[in-house]
Structure formats: structure tokens, C-alpha cells
Amino acid sequence: MKIRELMSRDVRTISSDATIKDAANIMNTMDIGSVPVLENNKLVGIITDRDIVLRSVAQGQDSSQKISNVMTRDIETVCSDTEVHEAADIMSKKQIRRLPVVDGDSLVGIIAIGDLAVEGMYADEAGEALHDISKDTLS
């Protein structure tokens, strides 16, 4: 099965010059934990709730600072014709829960570990990936 069959296509994005508060408001409104960051319609990063907490709040930074100061820039992506098991392997090895889906230079969707778990035939891979993602936090 290809990523295009499971990915979320309706992806909310934000500009890199928006504020951390703007990103937090989107996450709150949409009930999501990350927002892809675009510059000139090109994916340049992702801002996660974890980025906000660790790189901003924990550092005593103001919520009006730009996303570009705290976002994750070196992000993994997949294309829409990537096999689902390949995406699960990337998530597991890189210890990430979400992968932006990019075709050419365009963001076309996002795939989350939960999307894999919902598809019954990939529940084992999702569970294994989640275990690998979480292993450093398990006691």
C-alpha cells in the first residue's frame, strides 16, 4: 500500500515568520501536535508542540518570537508513492511520529504513526515503530 492511500491531505501549514503563539493556536484549534512550515510555498521545516516546549517555553522565550527560531529544519519526508512499510521504517529509525509527504517541491499531505495503526494490516508495524520511537523514554 502507498502512503497516498493513508495520508491526511488537508494539512494546515504556517509561514516561518509567524509567531510561536500563532502555531500554538493552530495546534489547539485543529487538535494536532505539529504544523508544517512553508516559505514561498516550499516546505522548510516543521513546528511541533515539543519544539515549542523545549526550545521556547523551557528557555523562557516570549511566545511572540518567530517560528523560525524554534522549528525543526532538518526534517524527514516521503513522497506519496512511498510504500507504507518504508514510512514505518523511517519513523522507527529516526524516532519520529509524523512525516510530511512531498511530491516535487509541493507538500501534498502528512502521514502520522496513528494513520498506520488505524489501517489494521499495518498495526504491527505502527506498534513496532512506536516502540522504537518511545524506547528512550520507557523505564
FENTASUL-V904685 format. One line per field, one symbol per residue. phi: phi as a letter, one per 30 degrees, with the letter a starting at -180 (. if undefined). psi: psi as a letter, one per 40 degrees, with the letter a starting at -180 (. if undefined). A space follows every 50 residues. Layout:
phi=???
psi=???
This chain:
phi=.ceedcddcdcdbbddcdcddeddddddddhbcabdccbhicdblbcced edddcbedcidddcddeedbddcdcdbbcdcddeddddddeddchbcbbd cbciccdclbcceddddddedcddddddddeddcddcdc
psi=iiddeeihdghhiiieeiiddddddddddefieihihihfehheaihidd ddddecddefiieeiidddeihdgiiiiieeiiddddddddddefieihi hhhbehheaihiddddddhdeedddddddddddedeei.
